Amino acid sequence: MNPPNFDSPLENLLALTADLRSPEGCPWDKEQTHLSVIPHLLEETYEVVDTIERGDDNHLREELGDLLFQITFHSQLAKERGAFGFQDVANDVFQKLVFRHPHVYGNKSGIDSGEKVLNQWDQLKQKEKESKEKTDSDKSILAGIPRALPAIQRSEKIQSKVTKQGFDWPTVSGVFEKFQEEIKELDVELQSKGSLDSKKLPYDERVEDELGDLFFLLVNLSRKLSIDPETCLRRANEKFETRFRIVEDLVLQTGKTLKDHSLEELDLFWDQAKLQLKIKSEITSDANSTIQGNKISNRKGSNPN
């Protein structure tokens, strides 16, 4: 079997996907189902996010291609079932985006900011939902939130939906006060289970419930502070990893392993790592300020003619 050789790269990809699933195709690809390739779809999605956050254009191009293949593969599986094909997928999203952008493809009056676009977007989505409700049995405003979303993202979606119906604390202070209240409730549960000086406490459902309430409130607080909770946690992870890698390097210079050092010694290495990063940040900031100052100076000294 020769590889597809159309003028269009997209046609080549669609034909290749069909070839892989054909009787003469790849044994592994022929065994797959929508459910079996979910892990690969999630992995490719996260790899795209990773390259975007790293500003890695070379790998972003590659990872977007891998994600596109996941879409063509699922479309091919659906086509084989007689459900729909890739062209249907492309046409549906095209029609949806045209409908949700009347300020681009219709009347542009009054839509002059990102906030107004989002408000209009929500109104148009509500119209779509009302149309679907004629056939859907689930009438809840929470209908349609994917259960497979990561917990933090799903929590944010849930809270955003109920907030638009007025079911939310009116101020940031209300959420923060509730957060402190939930911390006290968690403390009560923990104190009843044993000593907090223990290295680890056994699982307890009531503790899990209280801790879950805290996570849920943290998502709400993040939203109130105009901070995306997923991005916030990812940055915290990145900050910890960066510092810990420096700790590893410092420990390596001693000729010992991490376990050879006491917690107090490791804390000192941690403080050194924080100081190194602070100095590096200040140097970078000063350099950027100097570059910006030079640009301004050059503009002032340039000939306007």
N, C-alpha and C positions, 0 to 999 in steps of 0.2 A: 504494500500500500504506500503510495507516494503522499507526502504531506500536501495539504491544500495550497493552492497558488492563485488566489484571487487578487484583484487589484486592491481590495479593501482589507486592511489588517483585521478589522472586526469580523468580516466574513470568513477570513481564514481561521480566526479563533473559534467561531461558532461551528465551522465545519470540522475543525480538529476535535472539539468537544464531542460532536456526534460520532466521529471516528472512534474515539476512545470507548464509547458505549456500544459500538457496533459489534456484531458477532465475531468479526476479525480483530476487534480492538484489544484494549488492555484488560487482562483478567481481574486486576484489582478494581479498576474503575467500573467494570461491569457488575461488580458485587455491591456497589455502594447504593445507599438510599438517602433521602433527605435527612433522616435522623442520624445515620452513621457518619455523615460528613459535617455535622454541626460543630464538633471540636475544631475542625480545620477552618471553618468559617470564622469562629471566634478568634482563633490564633492569628489568622491573617489580618483580621480587623485590628487587633491589638498591636500587631507589628507595624501596621500603617500609622497608628497613633504614636508609636515609639519613634519612628523615623521623623515624623512631623515635629515632635518635641525636641529631637536632637538636631533639627535643621539640616537633615541629611538628604539633600535632593537626589543624589545618585541612587540611594536605596529606596527613597520614596517612590520613584518611578517604578522600580522593580516590585515593591510591595503593593502598589496600586494595581499593577498587572495581575499579581497573585489574587488580590481581592476580586478583580473583575472576572477572573476565571471561576471563582466560587459562584458568582452570579450566573455566568453562562452555564455552569454545571447544573445548578438547581433548575434553571430554565429548561435545560435538556431533559432532566428527569421528569419535569412537569409535562413537557411536550410528549414524551413517550407514554404518559398516562392519559393524554388527550385533554389535559387541563388548560394549559396555556403555553406559549412559547416566549422566547426572548423579545420578539417584536411587540408582543402584548405588554410585557413588562415595561419596555421603553416607552410605548405609547401611553400607558396608564400614568406613568410619572410625568410625562410631558404634559398631558392634559391637566393633571393635578396642579402642576407648577404654573401653568398659564392661568388657571382658575384662581390660584392663591396670589397672583401678582397682577391684579387689575391696575395697579398704579404704574406698571411698566407697559402692559399691553392694552390698557384702557384709559380710564379717567385718572390722571395723575394729581388732580387738585387735592390739597390738604394733606397729602402724604409726603412730608418733607423731613422725617427723622426716623431713625431705627426703631424708636419706641412706638411711633404711630404704625409702622409696618407690622410690628409684633402684635399690636392690638387688633389690627385688621386681619392678620393671619389667624388669630384666635377666633374671631367672628366667622371667618370663612370656614374654618375647621368645624365650628359648631353647626353651620349649615349642612356640611357634609355629614356630620354625625346624625342630625335630625333626619336626613334623607335615608341613612342606613337603618335608623331605628324602626323604620316601617317594616323591616324584615328581621331585624335582630331582636332576640328575646331579652338580652341584658340591657336594661334602661339606665343603669347607674352611670354617674358622671365619671366613675373610675373604670368603666368598661374600655377595653382597648389598650390598657397599659400592659405591655408584655411581662409575663411572670418570669421569663428567662433573663430579664435585665439584671445586671449586678445590683445587689441590695441597695447600695447607696443611691444609684441612679433611679431605681424604682421608687425609693422613698421620696426623692426630690420630685418625681413626676406626680406621685400621689398628693403631696403637700401643695404643689403648685395648682393642681386641679381644685382642691377643696378651698384654697385661698381665694380663688376667683369667684367662689360662691359665698364669700364672707366668713368662712369657718376658719378663723385664725386669730392669733393675738394681734391687737391693733398696733403694738409697739415692740421694739427690740427688747425693752426692759421686761416686758411680760414673759417673753421666751426665756430670758436669762434668769428671771426669778424662778420660773418653773424648772429650769435646769438645776438650780441649786437645791430645789425641793427634791428632785429625783435623786440627786447625789446623796442626800440625807437618807432617803428611803433605801438606796443601795447599801449605805453604810450600816443601817439597822439590820438588813438581811445578812450582811457579811459578819457582823459582830455575833449574830446568833448561830453562826456555823462553826465558829472556832476562832483561834488566834490568828490575827492578820500577820503575825510574825512568821507564820508557816511559809515554807518555800512555795507551796502550791496547795490550793484548796480543792477538794473533790467537786465534781459537777453537781449543781443544784438548779432545778428548774426555776425556782423563784428568783434566784440571783440572775439567771439568764434573762428573765422577764424584765427585771429592773435595769439591767445593763442594756437590753434592747431599747428600752424607753429612752435611755441616755443617748444612744446612737441616733435614734429617730429625732430627738430634740436638737442634737448637734447639726443634723441636716437642715432642720428648720432655721436654726440660728445662722447657719452659713448663708441660707437663702435671704434672710433678713439683712445680712451684712453685704449682700450683692457679691458673694463668693461662691463659685461652683465647688461643692463639697468633694467631688471626685478629683478635680484638679488640685484642690487644696491638699488632699491626702497624698496624691501622687508626688507633689512637691515636697511634702514632709518625708516621704519615703526616700526621695532623691537626696534630700539634705542629709538624712541619717546615713545613707549609703556612702555619700561623698566623705563625710567625717570619719566613718568607720574604716574606710579604705586607707585614710591617712594614719589612723591608729594602727592598722595592720603594718603599714610601712615603718612606723616608729618602733613597733615591737620587733619587727624583723631586724632592725639595726642593733638591737640588744643581743641578738643571737639566741633568743629564747622564743617560746611560743606564747600565744595568748593565755593558755591555761597555766603557764609558769608564773604569771604575774597575778598579784592580788587585785581585788576590785578597786582598792584605793589607788594602786599604781596605774591601772587602766583608766581610772577617772582623770589622772594627771595627763595621760596621753590624750584623752578626749579633750581636755582643756587646751592642750597644745594644738590639736587639730582645729579647734574653733578659732584660736588666735591666728593660725596660718591662713585660714580662709578669710578672716576679717581683714588681715593685712593685704591679701591678694585682692580683695574686693575694693579696698581703699585705693590701691595702686591703679586698678582698672578704672575706677571712678575718676581719679585725678587725671589719668591719661585721656579719658573721654572728654573731660572738661577742657583740657589743653587743646585737643583737636578742634573742639567746638569753638573755643576762643580764637584759634588761628583762622578758622573759616570766617568768623565774623569780622576779624581784623582785615583779612584779605578782601572781603566784600567792601568794607569801608574805604580801603585804599585803592580800589579798582577805578578805572576811568569809566564814568557813566556813559561816555560817548563811544 
